[in-house]
Amino acid sequence: MTEKIDVTGGTFKDLALSSNRIAQLLVHPKAKASDRIIGALDDLLGAVYSLIAAHKLGYKGKVGRSDYKTVLRRAEHVALGEVRHDGNWMAGFHFNSALSRLSAIYDRLPQAYAKSAKRAALAYKTAKGSTWADTNVDAIRQEVIKLKHRDGTYPERKVDMKVALLALSELLDLAETLT
């Protein structure tokens, strides 16, 4: 089952354009010949899907500490076979999924295309004459690392949908340059 979204403007347009860029990378012979590249682009597309879901659900960002009652209620509902698909908690779930994927791809994409981050950086600089701009994807990575190595709580996000979209574009720029 598919659902039509309006890709003529705003966030959905940006995500549709990113998906088109991923499709173009996937049809390139270099991608077709590499399971690592296909896997990285697959995960990148998964980040796009997660951002679509977060945006559709009206993701507003973390608005405070995790609420014990909400977490308990969700666990009890699932135990009864009731799964909720809407609300800010679900929007945040999808946004967090996108951030985790983008952070992982930040490590994996340079390895898939150039065997190491150092070699990818050198190849990018040779091709473009400048260093790869990875400010936004690095900000996501830093937030994911903090969340992973702290107590699992994050009362307020420092990255938002705009940063996630820019990070996606940074990763695609690297892949396109190294293709």
Legacy VTK file of the C-alpha trace (Angstrom):
# vtk DataFile Version 3.0
C-alpha trace
ASCII
DATASET POLYDATA
POINTS 179 float
0.000 0.000 0.000
1.317 3.443 -0.885
0.139 6.885 0.108
0.462 10.021 -1.980
2.099 13.052 -0.358
2.305 16.567 -1.761
5.893 17.011 -2.915
5.415 20.424 -4.510
6.843 22.420 -1.631
8.391 22.501 1.808
9.810 19.561 3.732
8.123 16.896 1.604
9.622 18.445 -1.535
13.092 18.392 0.040
12.635 14.751 1.029
11.356 13.821 -2.448
14.393 15.493 -4.024
16.673 13.580 -1.660
14.945 10.344 -2.622
15.500 11.166 -6.282
19.195 11.728 -5.582
19.347 8.340 -3.823
17.649 6.695 -6.821
20.227 8.257 -9.156
23.051 6.946 -6.978
21.517 3.460 -6.906
21.435 3.121 -10.701
25.120 3.993 -11.006
27.315 0.965 -11.847
29.515 1.642 -8.794
26.508 1.185 -6.489
25.181 -1.846 -8.350
28.543 -3.560 -7.845
28.818 -2.862 -4.106
26.697 -4.368 -1.346
28.219 -1.814 1.059
27.084 1.135 -1.050
23.622 -0.355 -1.589
23.340 -0.970 2.163
24.387 2.585 3.028
21.956 4.074 0.493
19.215 1.755 1.765
19.748 3.085 5.282
19.823 6.639 3.937
16.450 6.029 2.264
15.234 4.664 5.611
16.205 8.001 7.185
14.135 9.767 4.501
11.128 7.557 5.310
11.549 8.260 9.020
11.680 12.011 8.377
8.557 11.764 6.212
6.718 9.981 9.032
7.946 12.489 11.635
6.880 15.426 9.465
3.484 13.896 8.659
2.862 13.470 12.390
3.766 17.093 13.067
7.086 16.577 14.830
7.627 19.483 17.191
10.742 18.330 18.985
11.386 17.167 22.487
9.315 19.331 24.800
10.671 18.142 28.140
11.532 15.065 30.076
10.072 11.708 29.119
6.746 11.295 30.888
6.485 8.159 32.997
2.709 7.892 32.542
2.932 8.127 28.751
5.640 5.481 28.540
3.727 3.152 30.874
0.459 3.681 28.978
2.135 2.910 25.629
3.713 -0.262 27.029
0.373 -1.406 28.452
-1.398 -0.692 25.157
1.098 -2.727 23.128
0.816 -5.568 25.656
-2.916 -5.584 24.848
-2.255 -5.538 21.089
-3.119 -1.851 20.685
-0.555 0.124 18.696
-0.788 3.876 18.356
0.370 5.429 15.090
-0.071 9.154 15.757
0.897 11.840 18.237
4.085 13.669 19.177
5.581 10.550 20.820
5.344 8.651 17.510
6.641 11.686 15.599
9.622 11.772 17.959
10.117 8.025 17.551
10.427 8.469 13.777
12.656 11.532 14.105
14.968 9.676 16.513
15.114 6.787 14.051
16.196 9.187 11.315
18.902 10.689 13.530
20.260 7.266 14.457
20.375 6.267 10.797
22.039 9.511 9.701
24.657 9.128 12.432
25.425 5.552 11.391
25.570 6.480 7.707
28.018 9.278 8.529
30.469 6.520 9.469
29.472 3.951 6.848
29.110 6.023 3.678
32.777 7.113 3.421
33.848 3.513 4.045
31.446 2.210 1.401
32.662 4.615 -1.262
36.339 5.025 -0.401
37.267 2.327 2.167
37.890 4.938 4.916
36.846 8.398 6.049
40.362 9.705 5.398
40.390 8.417 1.812
36.864 9.772 1.242
37.923 13.214 2.487
40.961 13.206 0.198
38.929 12.049 -2.825
36.297 14.716 -2.125
38.919 17.460 -1.839
40.584 16.288 -5.059
37.249 16.285 -6.915
35.816 19.525 -5.525
38.858 21.531 -4.476
37.405 22.011 -0.999
36.756 19.988 2.110
33.477 18.134 2.526
30.961 20.212 4.500
29.670 17.863 7.190
28.669 20.347 9.897
25.041 19.272 10.177
25.574 15.519 10.013
28.356 15.910 12.604
25.947 17.818 14.886
23.507 14.918 14.602
26.252 12.433 15.335
27.312 14.362 18.445
23.737 14.431 19.736
23.250 10.719 19.096
26.546 9.936 20.855
25.533 12.017 23.880
22.191 10.264 24.058
23.797 6.851 23.685
26.436 7.427 26.363
24.316 9.328 28.874
21.398 7.958 30.785
19.211 7.692 27.696
17.348 10.931 28.306
17.568 14.127 26.355
15.295 16.871 27.648
15.742 19.128 24.623
16.923 18.511 21.079
19.671 20.680 19.674
19.016 19.429 16.146
15.723 19.847 14.335
14.142 18.951 11.011
16.119 21.650 9.190
19.412 20.234 10.479
18.309 16.713 9.530
17.488 17.836 5.974
20.829 19.620 5.651
22.650 16.538 7.000
20.878 14.384 4.442
22.045 16.742 1.706
25.626 16.683 3.035
25.693 12.883 2.911
24.242 12.859 -0.595
26.824 15.434 -1.723
29.604 13.137 -0.520
28.122 10.078 -2.259
27.530 11.965 -5.505
31.064 13.352 -5.489
32.628 9.934 -4.857
30.504 8.174 -7.479
LINES 1 180
179 0 1 2 3 4 5 6 7 8 9 10 11 12 13 14 15 16 17 18 19 20 21 22 23 24 25 26 27 28 29 30 31 32 33 34 35 36 37 38 39 40 41 42 43 44 45 46 47 48 49 50 51 52 53 54 55 56 57 58 59 60 61 62 63 64 65 66 67 68 69 70 71 72 73 74 75 76 77 78 79 80 81 82 83 84 85 86 87 88 89 90 91 92 93 94 95 96 97 98 99 100 101 102 103 104 105 106 107 108 109 110 111 112 113 114 115 116 117 118 119 120 121 122 123 124 125 126 127 128 129 130 131 132 133 134 135 136 137 138 139 140 141 142 143 144 145 146 147 148 149 150 151 152 153 154 155 156 157 158 159 160 161 162 163 164 165 166 167 168 169 170 171 172 173 174 175 176 177 178
